[in-house]
Amino acid sequence: MAETLVKIKEVLVDEKKHIRFADWSAHDIEVLNKYLFLTSKPNIYLTNLSEKDFIRKKNKWLPKIKEWIDKNDPGAPLIPFSGLFEHTLAEKEDPADRKAYEEETKCTSMLDKIITTGYKALQLEYFFTAGPDEVKAWTIQRGTKAPQAAGRIHTDFEKGFIMAEVMHFNDFKEEGSEAGAKAAGKYRQQGRNYTVEDGDIIFFKFNAGIDFKIKTIELRGKKIKLQIWDTAGQERFHTITTSYYRGAMGIMLVYDITNEKSFDNIVKWLRNIDEHANEDVEKMILGNKCDMTDKRVVSQERGESIAREHDIRFMETSAKANVNIEKAFRELAEAILDKTAGKETTDNPDRVVVNRGIGDKPPAYKACCS
């Protein structure tokens, strides 16, 4: 460490160079990272001009400043701007007034350029996630792989990463919609080694410790394959299972008839589903462990009542005694097929998605007809 500190002194004091312009070993970099030297960071030079100079795009000092930057910090960007111009523009709340002022002065705000240049200098990029109600931008380091990008949203996304469905913003803009991007072959499925690009729009699929099963049933002369994601009522999945609702065509909410809390959580999950799932998604409430009559705390009438209140199906089951399990899957699958008969979905006309949880949590099921 002492040797590295001596080298740092030589670079800064004797050679009068920035830290980032010297050659450093892996050990040196470990030491440098502890001290956060300002000259180890890339620089962006902003020159604040008068509004008059900014509008006429002239200032006698700019050539000299550029000459100094090229000599002392080769390759560093120089961005002239005017704080007064930005202030004047910001005060114009009406977009029409802003546009008129920009046309009058033949100048635009430099804030976007300052921000994007800063991101590039720091080797940072954006990717987007989108839902029916909101779009979010996430910041990552350039070169980040898909699982690590998923981890920016939630650590469980990275741990259970399966794949990423990706379209670039420019492709989305050019084609006009997600469906248009898919039709043009610009909506791609990417694996663990995919390097996320600046401007990607991503939908992550993951198994974040959620139990995964595949169940195949015969229905109407077809084999229906159900991909089942079961959270087993784990509360830690509450913040992430909403991503499974996208495109879901069927959801099972399962509570434990021997556990009052799991029954109370059904209402919470119904609100969550109403917020994030498709309007026409098929729903079913299941009261599990119906074989344990001596330990029952939730009556069948209460389960039927909440199902009637929300106009959805209800059934009591027992996974242990195999009571109504097959019937529940068949009944929900039948309802989904009835609803989708003759209707083509935007994702895949043969794909059915089901979500299932136990009181505190519903996971996801995807079903393909063959």
Residue pairs with C-beta under 8 A, 6 or more apart in sequence:
1 31
4 27
4 28
4 31
4 32
5 31
7 22
7 28
8 19
8 31
8 32
8 37
11 17
11 19
11 21
11 22
12 19
12 39
15 22
18 39
18 40
18 73
19 32
19 37
19 39
19 40
20 39
20 40
20 41
20 42
24 32
32 40
41 122
42 76
42 121
42 122
43 73
43 76
43 121
44 76
44 77
44 79
44 114
44 117
44 118
44 121
45 65
45 69
45 73
45 76
45 77
45 78
45 79
46 79
46 80
46 81
46 114
47 59
47 61
47 62
47 65
47 78
47 79
47 80
47 81
48 81
48 82
48 83
49 59
49 80
49 81
49 82
50 82
50 84
51 82
51 84
51 85
51 88
53 59
53 82
54 80
54 81
54 82
54 85
54 107
55 82
55 85
55 105
55 106
55 107
59 80
62 78
62 80
65 78
66 78
69 76
69 78
77 117
77 121
79 110
79 113
79 114
79 117
80 110
81 110
81 111
81 114
85 105
85 107
85 109
86 109
86 110
86 111
88 101
89 98
89 101
89 102
89 109
92 98
92 101
102 108
119 125
119 126
119 139
123 141
123 142
123 143
124 139
124 140
124 141
124 142
125 139
125 140
125 141
125 142
125 144
125 196
125 197
125 198
125 199
126 137
126 138
126 139
126 140
126 198
126 199
127 137
127 138
127 140
127 149
127 196
127 197
127 198
127 199
127 200
127 201
127 202
128 135
128 136
128 137
128 138
128 169
128 199
128 200
128 201
128 202
129 135
129 136
129 138
129 153
129 201
129 202
129 203
129 204
130 136
130 201
130 203
131 246
131 276
132 276
133 275
138 149
138 152
138 153
139 152
140 148
140 149
140 152
140 196
142 198
143 195
144 195
144 196
145 192
145 193
145 194
145 195
145 196
146 161
146 163
146 164
146 190
146 191
146 192
146 193
146 194
146 195
146 196
146 202
146 204
147 157
147 158
147 161
147 192
148 158
149 164
149 196
149 202
150 157
150 158
150 161
150 164
150 202
150 204
150 206
151 157
151 158
151 159
153 204
154 208
154 239
154 240
156 206
156 208
156 209
156 236
156 237
156 240
157 204
157 206
157 208
157 240
159 206
159 208
159 209
160 206
160 207
160 208
160 209
160 210
161 192
161 204
161 206
162 205
162 206
162 207
163 189
163 190
163 191
163 204
163 205
164 189
164 190
164 191
164 194
164 202
164 203
164 204
164 205
165 187
165 188
165 189
165 190
165 202
165 203
165 204
165 205
166 187
166 188
166 189
166 190
166 194
166 200
166 201
166 202
166 203
167 178
167 181
167 182
167 186
167 187
167 188
167 200
167 201
168 186
168 197
168 199
168 200
168 201
169 199
169 200
169 201
170 199
171 181
171 184
171 186
172 178
172 181
172 201
175 181
175 183
175 184
175 186
178 187
178 346
179 346
181 187
182 346
196 202
203 243
203 246
204 243
206 240
206 243
207 229
208 237
208 240
209 234
209 237
210 229
210 230
210 231
210 237
210 363
211 228
211 229
211 230
211 231
211 232
211 363
212 227
212 228
212 229
212 230
213 227
213 228
213 230
214 225
214 226
214 227
214 228
215 225
215 226
215 228
215 329
216 223
216 224
216 225
216 226
217 223
217 224
217 226
217 326
217 329
217 330
217 333
218 224
219 330
219 333
219 334
219 337
220 337
222 369
222 370
223 369
223 370
224 333
224 352
224 367
224 368
224 369
225 367
225 368
225 370
226 329
226 333
226 352
226 354
226 365
226 366
226 367
227 364
227 365
227 366
227 367
228 354
228 356
228 363
228 364
228 365
229 244
229 355
229 356
229 363
229 364
229 365
230 356
230 357
230 358
230 363
231 237
231 241
231 357
231 358
231 360
231 361
231 362
231 363
232 358
232 361
233 256
233 262
233 357
233 358
233 359
233 360
233 361
234 360
234 361
235 360
235 361
237 361
237 363
238 272
238 360
238 361
241 355
241 357
241 361
241 362
241 363
241 364
242 272
242 275
242 276
244 353
244 355
244 362
244 363
244 364
245 251
245 272
245 273
245 276
245 277
245 278
245 281
245 355
245 364
246 276
247 278
247 345
247 347
247 351
247 353
248 277
248 278
248 281
248 353
248 354
248 355
248 364
249 278
249 281
249 282
249 336
249 339
249 340
249 345
249 352
249 353
249 354
250 281
250 282
250 283
250 284
250 332
250 333
250 335
250 336
250 352
250 353
250 354
250 355
250 365
251 273
251 277
251 281
251 282
251 283
251 284
251 354
251 355
251 356
251 362
252 283
252 284
252 285
252 286
252 328
252 332
252 354
252 355
252 356
252 357
252 362
252 365
253 266
253 269
253 270
253 273
253 283
253 284
253 285
253 286
253 356
253 357
253 359
253 362
254 285
254 286
254 287
254 288
254 317
254 356
254 357
254 358
254 359
254 362
255 262
255 263
255 265
255 266
255 285
255 286
255 287
255 288
255 298
255 303
255 358
255 359
256 262
256 263
256 288
256 289
256 298
256 358
256 359
257 263
257 287
257 288
257 289
257 290
257 292
257 296
257 297
257 298
257 300
257 303
257 316
258 289
258 292
258 295
258 296
258 297
258 298
259 297
259 298
259 359
260 297
260 298
261 359
261 360
262 358
262 359
262 360
263 287
263 298
263 302
263 303
263 359
265 359
265 360
266 285
266 306
266 359
267 306
269 357
269 361
269 362
270 283
270 310
273 281
273 283
273 355
273 362
277 355
280 339
282 313
282 332
282 335
282 336
282 339
283 310
283 312
283 313
284 312
284 313
284 314
284 315
284 328
284 331
284 332
285 303
285 306
285 307
285 312
285 313
285 314
285 315
286 314
286 315
286 316
286 317
286 328
287 298
287 300
287 303
287 314
287 315
287 316
287 317
288 316
288 317
288 318
288 319
288 358
289 295
289 318
289 319
289 320
290 300
290 316
290 317
290 318
290 321
290 323
290 324
291 318
291 320
291 321
291 323
292 318
300 316
303 314
303 316
304 314
306 314
307 313
307 314
308 314
313 331
313 332
313 335
315 324
315 327
315 328
315 331
316 323
316 324
317 323
317 324
317 325
317 328
318 324
318 325
319 325
332 354
333 352
333 354
333 367
336 352
336 354
336 367
337 352
340 349
340 352
343 349
345 351
348 368
350 368
350 369
350 370
351 366
351 367
351 368
351 369
352 366
352 367
352 368
352 369
353 364
353 365
353 366
353 367
354 364
354 365
354 366
354 367
355 362
355 363
355 364
355 365
356 362
356 363
356 364
356 365
357 363
